[in-house]
């Protein structure tokens, strides 16, 4: 069975994948493990964001690929500045 290695800074998780498992499900496992909101994050490989709707077999990723968990570009960050 293939696996993917997901990392976010020092946090790393190896996720076993089946050919039909979507990348969104892989991200969900990582988010659940580290108490993150999956809608705020996405997966990237070599600096390119991946389509999370694709199943592993159609993603073009090799077995044991190393992926980065990165913040989505469209997620909102709210900063409160007080003077």
C-alpha positions in Angstrom: 0.0 0.0 0.0 1.3 3.5 -0.9 1.7 6.2 1.6 2.2 10.0 1.5 4.3 12.0 3.9 2.6 15.3 5.0 4.5 18.0 6.8 3.7 21.4 8.3 6.9 22.7 10.0 8.0 20.2 12.6 4.7 18.3 12.3 4.9 15.2 10.1 2.4 12.4 9.4 2.6 9.4 7.1 -0.8 8.6 5.6 -1.6 5.3 3.9 -3.5 5.8 0.7 -5.6 3.6 -1.6 -5.9 4.4 -5.3 -9.4 5.8 -4.8 -8.7 8.0 -1.7 -8.9 11.7 -2.5 -6.3 14.2 -1.5 -9.0 16.0 0.5 -9.4 12.9 2.6 -5.6 12.7 3.1 -5.6 16.4 4.2 -8.6 15.6 6.5 -6.6 12.9 8.3 -3.7 15.3 8.9 -6.0 18.1 10.1 -7.8 15.8 12.5 -4.5 14.5 13.9 -3.1 18.0 14.6 -6.4 19.8 15.4 -6.5 22.0 12.3 -9.4 23.2 10.2 -9.0 21.5 6.8 -10.8 24.3 5.0 -7.9 26.7 5.9 -5.2 24.4 4.5 -4.3 22.7 1.2 -1.6 20.4 0.0 1.4 21.3 -2.2 4.1 19.4 -3.9 7.3 21.1 -5.0 5.7 24.5 -4.4 2.6 23.8 -6.5 -0.8 23.5 -5.0 -2.6 20.2 -5.6 -6.2 19.6 -6.7 -7.7 18.1 -3.5 -10.7 16.6 -5.5 -8.5 14.2 -7.3 -8.1 10.6 -6.1 -4.5 9.5 -5.4 -4.3 7.4 -8.6 -5.0 10.4 -10.8 -2.9 12.9 -8.9 0.4 11.9 -10.6 2.1 11.6 -7.2 4.7 8.9 -6.8 4.5 6.4 -3.9 6.0 7.9 -0.7 5.7 11.4 -2.0 6.5 14.2 0.4 3.8 16.9 0.5 3.7 20.2 2.3 0.5 21.4 4.2 0.2 25.1 3.3 -2.3 27.8 4.2 -4.9 28.4 1.5 -4.4 31.7 -0.4 -8.1 32.5 0.0 -8.4 31.8 3.7 -9.1 34.9 5.7 -6.7 36.1 8.4 -8.1 38.7 10.8 -5.7 40.9 12.6 -6.8 43.3 15.4 -4.6 46.3 15.9 -5.1 48.5 18.9 -3.4 51.8 19.6 
